[in-house]
Amino acid sequence: MNTPMKIVLIGSAHPLRGGLATFNERLIREYRNNGADASIYTFSLQYPSILFPGKTQISSEPAPENLPIFIKVNSINPFNWIKIGFELKKQKPDLVIVKFWMPFMAPCFGTICRIIKGNRHTRIITIIDNLIPHEHRIGDRLLSGYWIGSVDGCVAMSKSVLGDLEEFDAKMPKLFCPHPLYDNFGEPLQKQEALSLLGLDPGFHYVLFFGFIRDYKGLDLLLQAFADARLLQMKIKLLVAGEFYCDPKPYQEIISQHHLEDQVIMSNDFIPDSKVLNYFCAADLVVQPYKSATQSGVTQIAYHFNKPMIITNVGGLAEFVPHEKVGYVVNPDPSEIANTIVRFYEENKEAEFSSNAFVEKQKYLWKNMVETIDKLLL
């Protein structure tokens, strides 16, 4: 009888919250469903509180069932990195996977993985969200280079990141695999039920902006777009669902300046996993007005719920939303965004785009990510 492949993922997981934890848990569940002995080493400390822009790093949701999660890694303690490195080196997992999203994590991840590789058995694969951050800091490239030097292969979740990898190590084995679906938020609700759960007036149409609010995500552009009088006349409201990870004052000033208080619904607490479907199912359209991006997990939640999208033509976003098929690709400009929202409603595109999204999302199955990682191990 074959021994199951032993896999350890190092990164965010319960009790931590957010898209990183959701991704990692879903990936390891896929491996376990395939018969692997797969577990997660998550953080006892992910960010020092001074560096964390949100209200809390801890989830209020119950722990995922039948998923071994060990709370062990301290991102800022070098003695902990050495301890974890030698612990995993001794265990000799066949594969270690690390989801990399910011250079701050490079010393921690890089040190652990360099120690593990000393067992001359374990292969280390990294899945890259962003190699060059949206919000640049001194030393980012040096840190990212340190991380890339720690691994045996890379999976890029956008073609723009695949290009960035070439700048760091042209010879490193690397493959592109798009961000899989976030299919763990439950089955879609009827729109009327979702509106009722959120206490929203069913006499209006709703456009959704979802996720942590950072300046590069362009919520200011979308708010300015909603100053267009046509949207008010068409009874369209903007639903903003996500916690501020930046100063909320500039956004509040736009709302006040354009008298949008009745047109914009701000839901700025963290949205737990169990409530995500309410927001997506209540909306006709999901808008991602980013000023810079590589890829976005919001796209994959929208696909799960078969939602039409408007995305901006920055970074790798346009790779995932076929223009005029699943939604629209526009420039990051308030007037263009407003015109496109108006067009979506005037041409009654919701049913057509939703049907196309159902077909398009078949490209984004989790088995594709597992198969891509397997190719890097050959």
Order of alpha helices (4+ residues) and beta strands (2+ residues): beta-alpha-beta-beta-alpha-beta-alpha-beta-alpha-beta-alpha-beta-alpha-beta-alpha-alpha-beta-alpha-beta-alpha-beta-alpha-beta-beta-alpha-alpha-alpha
